[in-house]
């Protein structure tokens, strides 16, 4: 697989990098992305690819379940750097269909770390379950899972607003937050919050 990646890099150099030397040259010494993208680690949801963004336009933080953990130093440093130093004007929390993390909220696990991480999203499941009867068909379960994926985006936006840099930047009018949802079946990216 590494050989395939190295060959792919040769294609990138030929068809992209060498075709736009001004753009890539400007990225050598600095970056000025306009968006902080908080997305899922899922290999099917590459932010640059699904948005058509160029290198340097999106500052990316990905994790299982597109989670904004409260009181997490790693996440807080990414957020602080993006808002206070890179001066991004927008933050996106992007969820997606068929999210394994959201499916895992319903399963018992013997894993040591994944269940602890997913506690940051369990409230999304609780909210959906209080609004909906227990699914009786596969179609109803699919609807429930989609609702959990969407509710999780909203929950993570709530978590995002607990961080002082976000609250201050929003209050000053220099930052907007958005919830997006990517549908793997259609390839469509929609604003949901």
BELRAZI-V262794 format. One line per field, one symbol per residue. ss: DSSP state (H for helix, E for strand, C for the rest). phi: phi as a letter, one per 20 degrees, with the letter a starting at -180 (. if undefined). psi: psi as a letter, one per 40 degrees, with the letter a starting at -180 (. if undefined). A space follows every 10 residues. Layout:
ss->???
phi->???
psi->???
//
This chain:
ss->CHHHHHHHHH HHHHHCHHHC HHHHHHCCCC CCCCEEEEEE CCCCCCHHHH HCCCCCCEEE EEECCCCCCC CCHHHHHHHH HHHHHCCCCE EEEEEECCCH HHHHCCCCCC CCCHHHHHCC CHHHHHHHHH HCCCCCCHHH HHHHHHHHHH HHHHHHHHHH CCCHHHHHHH HCCCCEEEEE EECCCCCCEE ECC
phi->.fffffffff fggfecgfec ffffffefda cbfeceddce fgfecegfff dmfegneced ccbfnledfe mdfffgffff fffedelfec cdddebflff fffffedfce fedgffffgf cffffgffff ecfffdcgff fffgffffgf ffgfffffgg feegffgfff ffmdbcdcdd cdeffdmedc edb
psi->dddddddddd ddddecdeeg dddddeedei igiehhhhii eheeghddde efiihedhhh hiihefigih fhdddddddd dddddefiei hhhhiiifhd dddedeiiie iddddddede eddddddddd eiihheiddd dddddddddd dddddddddd eehddddddd deeehiiihi hhhddeehhi he.
//
